[in-house]
Amino acid sequence: MTDLPFELFVAVRYLLARRKQAFISLISFISVIGLMVGVMAVLIALALMTGLQGELRDRIVGASAHVYVFDMADGLTRLAADMQKVKQVPRVVGVAPAVLGKGLLTAGTDRQAPVTVKGIDPALEPTVTDVRKSMKAGSLDAVRQPADQMDGIVLGTDLATTLEVKVGDTVRMLTPDEILTPLGAMPHRRAFKVVGIFSLGLFEFDSEYALIDLPVAERMFGKDTRGFLQVRVDDMFASTDVAADITKRLGDNYVTQDWKTMNKSLFRALWLEKMAMGIAIGLIMTVAAVNIVASLVLLVMDKTRDIAILKTMGASVGSIRRIFMLQGLIIGIAGTVSGSVFGCLIIYVLDRFKLIHVPIDVYQISYVPFLLQPLDFATVVGAAVLVSFLATIYPSRQASKLDPAQALRYE
């Protein structure tokens, strides 16, 4: 310790000394604990919101396409030509047609569930979504059955659980479209064989979606049903630019939507929650900074005689100021380092063992992932050290202004 600079040596001695200033040492220790808790809480909160936002984004993008293209004039009548044009757009790596409709699935005599029916091309769908990777049973390609066999259907895992069906079972679908029969207009009813079960990880898709072959969907919902093209790009964050480029190339009759636009409200809400939580918990660091100010003020009052002696021995105003600044910085760095270590450890445990569970029907996922980004970590650590430094300015200036003659008059 004797090799340390003069100011740092005195600062460390003041902090480590135990006689006659146990109370001040206790306040300094409380300041370290307060800053540690603040840093730890902010890191955990930011990791929670970042992990939640990232997990939702990845699952939404995996379950759906990056860009949707709608022909407002002719629907899918120019499908082949439109697909070729879209494939030529830079950064496009996959294009697939689809049709959406609503129906009611029934199984047995008393099990039923409303569904969103998506007509797909089983060969092209995996180029725009992750549904093939998410198959838990059966095969996605089996939705396209030979003409002499029952049409195939692929269900979400939660939907299959609700209907209590598995691969090989038969379900019946009722659609709002009516057909004419000798008995009059009747709802359209069709039987399907369950050929696969998928789990995309989003409750909305796993509990409501049923996939069938595209021609079957067109027949069920009528030729007037407007289809659309699904597009995947090489960088999902470039989806907005690609969507604008597609509109320019195809004409004004085409409308595009990208995943960021469709989920804008969700991610804005998550970002606001992240910022609000970070600011609210960041106030804990402000409280810790007040504790640092209090401990240094008390230390200055306790060390009035020592400061006067140091000044009479030739210590400059700057040296006295640096002594107390270094004391505050030592407290701040100790609290920041310990808070960072414990915070990262807790984040790892929470994420590794998936300890925080949430309602899947509200947040779409069953547990909260934690992800601490390097920029968030650096920002929190830098802010904690800066707050600690700012807390030292007033006490150190008061110490440097001390008049030795007045301080020693009553000693």
N, C-alpha and C positions, 0 to 999 in steps of 0.2 A: 504493500500500500504506500510505502514511502516513495516509490517511483512515480506515483500519480502526480499530475499537476496540482499546484497549491489549492486552487478553488475546489477541484474535485475531491481532493484529500479531506479538506475541511467539511465539505458537504456530506461525504460518506461518514465521517466521524460523528457529525451531528445526528445523522439518521440512525446510526448503530449504537450510539451511547444510550445507556439504560439508567444511569443514576440521575436523580433529580428531574427527569423528564419522561417518566414512564407514561404519564397521561398524554403527552404530545406524541410519543411513539405509538400509543394506542390509536390516536386519531389518524396518524399517518398510515397505520395498518388498515384501519377502516376505509381510508381513501383508496388504498390499493384494492381492497375487496370490492368496493363500490364500482371502481373503474373496470375491474375484472368481470363483474356481473354484467355491467353495461355492454362491454365489448362482446361477451359471450352471447347475450340475448340478441343483440343486433345481428351477429353472424348467423345464429340459428334462424332468426326470422327471415333474413334475406335468402338463406339457403332453402327454407321451406317454400317461400313464394316463387323463387326461381325454379326449383324442382317441380312444383305443381304446374307452373306455366309451361315449362319445357315438356313435361310428360303429356299434358293435354294437347299441346301443339303437335308432338310426334304422333300421338294416337289419332288425332283428327286428320292429319295429313296422310297417315297410313291407311285410314279407313275410307278416305275420299280422295278425289283427284285434286290436283293443284289448280286446274282451271276448268271451268264448264263453259261450253259453247252452245248457244241456243239459236236455231234458225227460226225467226219469228214469222217467216212467210210460208215455208214448205215443210217444216218439221224434218223428218228423216227421209224424205223422198229423194234427196240428192246426197245420200249418205256416202257412197263411194267417192264421189268427186270432192265432197267437203273434207273427208278424211285425208285424201291425198294432198289437198292444199294445206291443211293444218300440219301434216307431217313435214312439210317443207319449211315451216317457220323455224328460225334458229332457236336452239336450246330445247326444242320439243323432242322427247325421247319415247313417248307412248301416246297412242290415241285409241279410244274404244267407245263404241256407241252404248247407249243405255236408254231405258224407258222406266218411268216411275208410275206407280198406281197404288191405290188403297184396296184393302180386302179384309176379310174375316176368315181366319183359319180355325178349323174345328178338328178335333181328334177324339175318337170315341163318341160317347153320347153326351158328355157334359163339360168337356174341356174346349175352350175357345179363347182366341186372342186376336185383337186387331193388329194388322201388320201393314208395313210399307213394302210393297212388292217392287222389286227391281229386276227388270229384264236385262240380261247381260249376254255378251258373247264370251263364252268360257275360255276361248283361246286368247282374246285380247284384254279381258278384264285384269289379269295379273300384271299387265304392262302399265296400268294406271293406279292400281290400289294394291294393298298387301293382303288381300283376302285369301289367296292361295297359300301364303306363308302362315296364315292364321287358322287353317283347317285343323280341327281337333279330331274329326272322324270323317270317313268317307272321302269323296273326291269332288272337286269343283267341276271338272270336265264332265261328270256324270249327269249334270243338269240337261245336257243334250242327249236325249235318248233316241233310239231308232223309232220309226213311225209306228211299228206294231207293239211298242211297249208304253207303259204309263210314263207321263212326263215327270222329270225329276225336279226336286226343290232342295235348296240348301238353306238351313235355318241358323239363326244366331243361337249361341249356347243358352242364354237366359230364356229365349223364346221356346227352345226345345224343352227346357226344364218346366216352363209353365204348361206346355201342352203334354208333358210326360211322354215324349216320343224319342226314338232313337233311329239310327240309320236302318233302313229297311221297312219302317212303318209307313202307313198311309195316312195322309191328311187331306182334308177337303177345303177348298177355297171358295168363298162367296164374295162376289164383287158387286159394286153398285150398278154396273151396266146391266140392263135388262135384255133378254132375248125373247123372241116371239115363239110360242109353242101352241099346240092345239088347245091348250087350256088358257091361253092368253099370255100377257107379258110376265116373265118369270126372271128372278135374279139369276145371274150367270154363276153356275156352280161347276167346279172342276176338281177332279181327284189328282193328287200328286203323291209320288213316292219320295220319302226323305232319303236323299243320296249323300248328304254331307251336313256337318255341323261346324260352324266357325266361331272363333272368339277373337274379335278385333280389339278387345280391351276397353271399349266405350259402351256404356250401358245403353245409350240411345240406339246403337246399331245392334248390339247383341240381344236386345230384348224386343226389337220391333221389326228388324229387317228379314225378308225372305227373298232369296235369289232364284230366278227361274230363267229359262232360255229366252232370248230376245224375241224370236218369232212367236213363241207361245204367249208372251206378254202382249205383243201386238194384236194377236187374235183375241185375247181375253178382254183387253181394254179398248179394242176398236182401232181401225186404221187412222182415225182422226187424232189419236193420242200423239201428243208432241214429244218426240224424243230429243236427245241432246248428245253431244260429244264430250267425253271426259279426256282431259289432257294432263300428262305429267311432263314436267320440265327437269332439266339436269340440276337446277338449284331452286328449291322451293321459295327462297326469298326473292327470286327474280320473276315470280308468277305475275305480278302486276304489270311489268313491262311486256311480258310475253302475251298477256291477255289483250293489252292495247295493240300490240303488233298483229294479233290474229284478227281483230276487228278491222284494222286498216286493210288487211289483205283480202278478207272475205266480203266486206261491204257493210252498208248500214243496216241491212236486214238481220244481221247477226249481233247478238248480245252476249257478252262474256262476263263471268264472275270468277274471281280467284278466291282461294281459301282465306286469305287475309281479310278481304272485304266481307266475306260471309260470316267470319268469326270476329269481326272488329270489336263489337261491343264486349264480348267475353274477354278478349285479351286486354282491352283498355281497362276493364274492371279489375282484372288481376294485377295490372301494372299499378293502378291507383291503390289497391290494397297493399301492394309491396311497399310503395313509397310511404303510405300512411303508417304502416306498421313500423317501418324503419325509423321514421321521424319520432313516433310516439316512444318507442323503446330507446331511441337515441337520447331522449331527455334524461335517462338514467345516467348517461355519461356527464351530462350537465350537472347533475346532483353530485357526482363524484368530483367534478372540477371545483364545486363549491367547498367540498370537504378538503381538497388540496389547498385552497385559499385559506381556509380556517386553520389548518395545521401549520402552514407557513407563517401566518400572522401570529399565532401563539408561539411558534418557535422564535420569531423575531423578538417578541416581548420577553421571552425567557433568556435569549442570548444578547440582550442589550449591552451588558458589561463586556461580553466577549467581542462584540462588534466594535465597541469603543476601543478596546485594547488593540485589536487588529488595525484599526485606523491610526492609532498613535504609533504603531510599529511600522507604518508606511504602506499599509494596504490601500489601494486606490478605491474610488467609488465604484469603478467597473468591476473590480475583483469581488467586492461585497455583493454587488448585484448578481454576478455570475454564481456565487456560492449558493444563494437561495434559488436561483433559476435551476441550477443543477439538481438541487434537492427535489424540486417539483417535478423535473423531468425524470429523475430516478423513480419517483413514485409512479408517474405516468407510464413509463416504460415497463416497470414491473407489473402494473395492472394490465397493460395492453398485452404483454407477452403471455402472462398466465391466462388471461381471458381468451386469447387466440388459441392457445394450446387446448384448453378445456372445451372451447366452442367447437373446434375442428374434431376433437375426440367424440363429443356428443353427437355431432352431425353424422360422423361415420357410423356410430352405433345405431342411430335412429334409421339411417338409410339402409344399412347392411341387414338389419333384422326386421325392417318394415314394421316398426312398433306403433306408428301413428295411423290409425284406421279412420276412414270417413265414410259417410253414407254414399253408396255408389250411385243411387238415383239422383243425388244432388250434384256431386262433383265428377260423375262419370267414371271415376277410378276408385278402387277399394282401399288404397293406402296412399299416404303422402310421401312422395320421394323427396330427398334433400339433395340439392346441388349448390355448392358454393363456388361461384365463379371467381377467378383470380382478380378481376377488376373490383368486385364487391369486397373481397378480402382486403385488397390494398387500400381501398377508399375508407373502410372502417378503421383499419390500423392507423392510417395517416390522420384521420379525423380525431382519433383518440389521443394521439401524440400531440397534435396541434392544440386541442382543448387543454391538455395538461400544460403545455407551454404557455398558453394565454393566461392560465390560472396563476402562473408564477410572476407575472409582470408587476401587479400591484404590490404584493408583499416584498419583492426584491427591491423595488424602487423606494419603498418606505425604509427598508433596512439601509440602503445606500445613503439616504438623507440624514441618518442619525448623527447628531452632534456629539462627539466624544466628551466634550467638557460637560455637557448637560447629563450625559449618561453616567459619568463617573462621579458627579457631584455628591450623590447620596449613597455611594458605595463605601 
